[in-house]
Amino acid sequence: MSKKRKSVSVYTRSKEYEDTFRVDDNILFCNYCNISVEWKYKSVVDGHCSSQKHTLNVKKYEENQNKTQQLTLNSTQIASNSKKQLIEDLIEAFATADIPLEKVNSLLPFFKKHVKNGGSIPQAPTLRQVYLPNVFDKHYQCLKLLFDSKPVAIIMDETTDDCARSVVNTLFCYHNETKLVSVDFLERVNNTTMGQLLTTILTHFNISFNLPRLFLSDSAAYMKKCYRDVLLPLMPQLIHVDTWRTLPQFRILKEFLDKVKEVFVNSPARRGRYVAYLKMHGISSPCKIPLYNKTRWNSWFQMVMYTKEHIVFWPSFFQEEFNNDKRHRTLEAINTCLQNAQELGLITIYINFISSYAKEFIQDLDFFQQLKKPIFPFAELRLQQLTAYIETYRNSTEFGSVLENLIIQLRFDVNELYTIFQAAFAVAYEKFAAHIPNHPCRQLFHACQVFDPKFIRNGDALRKNIRLYNAIKEFVNPSDELLREWGIYCGLDNEFLCEIELDQYWVNKATQLPILSNIALDYIWLPIKYDVF
């Protein structure tokens, strides 16, 4: 008996050739050729599948699929990279603006609404754990490239954090770049640990010990010992510059301003009431009181000058504040001082004296605290002028009619106050006389004046003797080529020097005087100030 023939339908035929055919209204269509094929006879279907046209269409389809998949992968990768770049740029922006990363949580709705891909920005913990390390590594590599094998100046500052841990901040200065290169937490801070830390940092940045020129720090005994016992034997060319203070401060005024700062800095509400009080008393656009910062020399003088203009409002304001908080001991002390005619009068005289006669100091401090201009070649002249100014007034018997009339008006003895003013200048002069001639950078200050072309042009022939400036180590045994360039530099008498910036002058001289230009750019950007934070 013959076998029963297996029934075939268009659907079973389509399944025999998976993904090759589709069924539409009982008609078999080829997916690659997009034509109908007779399905009842398998030989016909096989013939179509082996045809040259079908084979070419299958190959073309597979190639297109591969391209599509590659484009999809590329698009996905681009989107992923774009998201990563957005997040890393955001972290860098927050770091530059000194904004804590946890603040990002409050901005996420804004980013999602107004920033492309803003919805991909994660919360602060993810930023810190996943993305911040990569941003830091990139930044650190940029720092290493910037300072690699460069004659840097070094700034080290030891402080404490909120947890009372010792934190050492190390900065490098080279040309117009001053960067924080390392933040380290030390269990013990002494001359040995600080020296070991610095030598390790220099090694990481591939800076040979014969390259650094200046080492700036505070005047702590262990920092002086670190320089003397650890650093100087390794780097005999290194000059140590510690901090110094020169200006006299009148104790009653200093203590008074300390108390004023205390009651304002700890109370934003009081600062708001103070501004409102000034508006009520006729000052249409009152500025906030500038509370001084101990690491910013000029901020104390700025507070003194502000006090001079506004102290007339203080007795009644602080009286109201004290009446509202009788248990506040600092407010009580301020109020007592302001209600005492003798103390208030003395403070008024002192702030007027300092506002008038500290301007020279303020201008020089502002000058020395510039970071964006090369000021090292001008330090010597500034110090000479400031010393002469102090010397003039230490024996002066005349401090101006305005100050004299104020003293008389407040019923103080003019001669007695003038004696105090003279003593203030005398103390400042004594400190200058003791410190400035022996300043570790004094010879370098003098020598670096030669990088100001006006110093060379406006002086006598002796100024053009390169041997006089051997504080610049490159001038100790100058090469023949350097001597040739020096001769050209000293002979440039017809240059127009009025407007050009010093750094631009030496950049422009790189072709004509390549060796001297490179030396000058290294020295003119040396830092003077220590407190850069």
BELVENSUL-V741982 format. One line per field, one symbol per residue. burial: 1 if it has 9 or more other C-alpha atoms within 8 Angstrom, else 0. A space follows every 50 residues. Layout:
# BELVENSUL-V741982
burial: ???
This chain:
# BELVENSUL-V741982
burial: 00000000010011000001111000111111000010100001100100 00011011001000000000000000000000100111001101100000 10110001001100001110101101110011101000010011001111 11111110010000111111111111000111100100011011100000 11101011001111111110001111111111001001111110000000 00110100111111000001100110111000000000001100011111 11111111001001101110110000000111011011000011101111 11111001000101110100000111111101100110011011000000 00110111000001001100111111111011000100000101111111 11001100000010010011110011000001101100010000000000 001011101100111111111111111001000
